[in-house]
Amino acid sequence: MMKIRKASARDWPGIKKLIGANPETLMQKHLPKAGDFFVAIEGGAVVGCCALAIYSKRMGEVRSLAVAKKFQGKGIATSLIKACLASAKKRRVYEIFTVTGAKRLFEKSGFGTFKEEKYALIKILGE
């Protein structure tokens, strides 16, 4: 039975393994801390993860979403996004954004462009 819950420190190896399996789509450095993640647990293993990074009362980000390949297409990602949004709402965060290639997935959860903007741009400033 699939369970979605807040992550703990003991989930960190499973979270890092999931994110590490997707180097082409997920940032591998500067990850949120374990306590910022929600995890999907199946058979005692982390099969999905998603983090909520809170930057201010106004702004937060849903990020680092990953679901193990054999568990994709079962609604796990949507459930993880919903858990992050519920947590943000409880904390009274006003706006949540995401940087994603999975536009349709996030649109299902109510994400959209701001005032018909076409692009979200990002510049990564090396280390």
N, C-alpha and C positions, 0 to 999 in steps of 0.2 A: 504494500500500500504506500503510495507516494505521499510524502509529507513535506510541506513548505514551512520553514521556520527561520528564525534569526540565527545567523552563524555564530559559532563560538571559536575560540582559539584552536580547538581540536579539529575543526573543519578546514583549517588553513592549508594543509598539504593537498587535500582534495580540490580546493578552490584553485590553488596554483597549478595543479595538474590539468584541470579543465581549461584554464586560461592559456596555459602553455601549449595546449593542443591546437590552438587557433592563432598562431603568430602572425598570419597574414591579415587578420581582421581585428585583433585585440591588442591594445598597448600592454606590453609586458613589464614596463617599468612604471614607477609611481602609482602602484596599486593602492586602493583604499585599504584601511586596516580591516581585519577579520570582522570586527564588530559592526562594520558598515554594510556587510553582506547579508543577504538572505540566501538560503540554500534549499535545494530540492533533494530529499533523501529517499533512496529506494534501496531496500535490503541493507541498510546501514552505511551505504556509500553515497557520497556527494555526486549527483548526476546532473545538477544544474546550479548556477549561481548568478547573482545579480547584486550590484551594490547601489546604495543611495548615498551620494556625497552631498552634504549640506554646506553651502558656502555662506549663506546669510538667511535671515528670516524671509527674504524675498526670493532667493534663488537656490535651487538644488539640481543635481544631475543624476539620472539613472544611467549607470555605466557598468562595464565589465560583465555583460550578460553572456553566459555560455551554457549550453546544454550538450551533454554527451551525445554523439551521433546516433546511437541506437535508441535514444529516448526522445529524439526530435519528432515534431509533428503530433505530440500528445497534449499540447496546451501548457507545458511546463514553463516555457518562456513567458507566456501571457500571465500565468499565475505569479511568477517571480516579479514581473513588472507591477502587477496589482498590489503585491505585498509592499513594494517600495513606495508606490503612490499612497497607499493607506498610511504608511509610516510618516511620509512627508505631510500628509493632511493632518494627522494627529499632532505633528510638531508645528503646525500652522505655517508651513512654508508655502509661499504664494505662487511661485512659478517653478516648473520642473522642465529641464531640457535634456536632450540626449544627442549624442553624435553617433550616427549609425548608418550602416548600409542596408539594414532591415526596415526600410521605411514602412512597408505595409503592416508589419508586426506592431510597430508603435502606433500607427494610425488606428489600429483596432482598439487600442487603449486610450484613444482620445488625443494623441499628439498630432500636431499640425503646424503649419508655418505660421509665423507671427505677422499679421496684417499682410498676408499674401507675399511675404518675402520668398525669394526663390532659393537662396543658398545660406547655409551656415558655413562660415569659413573658419579655419583653424590654422595657426602657425605654431609649430613646435620649435622652441628655441633651444637647441642642443644643450648639452650639459657642460 
